[in-house]
């Protein structure tokens, strides 16, 4: 309330100042005409200046009113010739009034039309034409207005919500790509109608909708986010098709410093949105910890890029043992980062972040090149390389990998590609097409970490894979629950029935080795045999193993 009163008083003061200036211009014009000799000279046209000024401010009404006043000031009482004392005729000053009024009216109309066109253009610049929603430019303007009007303390703090349709493009695959705008518009209006306290909806991006909520107290922000998230559970009609989508929400409460940086709330809400998606949560509120995490990720990616350029990455190799005769039949190539300040950095600390960036491409090429060189140096020893989901769906990268094998003249059968089952489960048909290309080139293919959440033999039999790696978590669980061994036996038997070679990962004890032998696994790898190690150390390990084998004969 005090803010509105202050605004009203400021507006009245501004109008008073404008009227005072206009009156001053009228008096100055009248004085100029009189002191220059009267209306018989050209100076009466000076009086048109306040007429134009008033028309610019108040359109035709202002122009006409000031034109009448200005013309009357030069009317019957103003001499035609001051020096000779000659007065004006009635026709003279009446004609001037008509001329001034006509000019004031036309000028005011002209200003009004220009102003209307500018408003229309301005409105178009702040509107998403495809949906009729306000756009990101209007969002920034609304934020500036909200930040300028509130005290930004307690209940007066606006809350910025960013709502993302997480399966937006999946929905378009089902209902048509041209249905994206109707879908976003339908969701936005559904939220507007259900929760008017959120205010107007803004189309921030193709799949994101924003709200500047001035009617939501900060302590209720979480509750409102949860309620808005439920909107996706109810289907919306898009071109006659009922569509249900998943929503994810990030929100941020505005702060006093945002008055100088109105884009700040948008950035913070985006951080919260990304955090919610990473944590697989329906919504998340911004907190300062996200800033630190975001900076750490940014610094990490920068250091990885520099490390790749400076040759800080290398491959470690872990042997695979054929259980029927304990022979070493292959190795798995595992990337390691030898950071100058932290020493050896395990992939779990950087690969999940790198896989979400384009940096995964040069890192995959590096690993593949090194694996091919190792295979060329150790003929008959297969080398398996992990390929990320992003790399699998990159056709150009797959072509480059095949070209690398040809360039280094390495048998394709000695390079095995390992992918996680989650990649296949997400898009089986597309994955099958990519894997078929690699398989037709002669490379063996394995499903890594089988059994960690997406296990399905329904899609496995349609894929051109040659191997199946059982995740180490089964062996850990088997120590606590012997029934898990029966599950492992079923997986192994099913894999064999599909003609797949079954490999057990993470074998660390003799008891675990006995278990995987018992259920019929073909190969095993794990710390029981050897830890991942650099190529030179692995070569020494192989020599010792060969020497020990000869000594025992």
ABEGO torsion letter per residue (X at the ends): XAAAAAAAAAAAAAAAAAAAAAAAAAAAAAAAAAAAGEAABAAAAAAAAAAAAAAAAAEAAAAAAAAAAAAAAABAABBABAAAGBBBBAAAAAAAAAAAAAAAAAAAAAAAAAAAAAAAAAAAAABBAAAGBBBAAAAAAAAAAAAAABAGBEAABBBBBBBBBAAAAAAAAAAEAAAAAAAAAAAAAAAAAABAAAEBBBBABAABBBBBBAABBAAAAAAAAAAAAAAAABBBBBGGBBBBBBBBBBBBBBBAAAAABAAAAAAAAAAAAAAAAAAGBABBBBBAAAAAAAAAAAAAAAAAAAAAAAGABBBBBBBBBBAAAGBBABBBBBBBBBBAAAEBBBAAAAAAAAAABAAAAAAAAAAAAAAAAAAAABBGBBBBBBBBAAAAABAAAAAAAAAAAAAAGBBAAABBBBBBAAAAAABAAAAAAAAAAAAAAGBBBBBBGBGAGABBAAAAAABABABBBBBAAAAAAAAABAAAAAAAAAAAAAAAAAGBBBBBBGBABAAAAAAAAAAGBABBBEAAABBBBBAAAAAAAAAAAAAAAAAAX
